[in-house]
Amino acid sequence: MNQGTLILAGTDLGNHADIPARSLEALRTGQLLVFEGNRNARAFLKAAGVHRDFLCYSEHEERESLEAVESALRQGQVVVYMSDQGMPNVADPGRALLQLAYRLGSNIQIIPGPSSLTTALAACPFSTERFYFAGFLPRDSGARRKALGGLQKHPVAVVLDTPYRLRALLDDAVAVFGPKPALLALDISGPQEQFIFAPLPKIHAPEEKLNFVLVIALNPGKA
């Protein structure tokens, strides 16, 4: 019995011109469209040139969303999921949808798209052949410093956080790593895109809150 298809569709990082053509086509043809957020959903649909109903998938409404997705998959429908930026399920929601689809025996399709991780690594002037993706660290400064300390053994570490915690993250990184070189990627593919390469103490958070990726060269010679 056909248990439907789940498509995880990559999207842009801030410039809608970067949305993959296959993702736009999936938004036009998929039978159930699921998005991370309402505002971005409307922007993506506008980019695809369609006006359609959709479902928002969030932690607060996860059960209801999963029930709707399960019903659609059991009916053999094509379900398309798109997160707010980049690739779903990479430091973004999507795991529970995948787990459901695998459990049902549904077809899985991934439409690759822009990634803040690989874009930031591409901007690094040091070796990034071996790196550790730490993702989002704890909010508490003490716990965050402990987590940062645990990264010392890796050649290169990649860290994410929300824009309003960048200043605190940089302070903690300096306290733990001292003058290690780092690459701060700001507003990737957006109008204020900037790549800053310098020793950690010389990297400062901008006044405006921008999405970022921090890549720290801990032992780049080992990469």
Buried (B, 14 or more C-beta within 10 A) or exposed (E): EEBBBBBBBBBBBBBBEBBBEBBBBBBEEBEBBBBBBEEBBEBBBEBBEEEEEBBBBEEEEEEEBBEBBBEBBBEEBBBBBBBBBBBBBBBBBBEBBBEBBEEBEBBEBBBEBBBBBBBBBEBBEBBBEEBBBBEEBEEEBEEBBBBBEBBEEBBBBBBBBEBEBBEBBBBBBBBBBEEBBBBBBBBBBBEEBBBBBEBBBEBEBBEEEBBBBBBBBBBBEEB
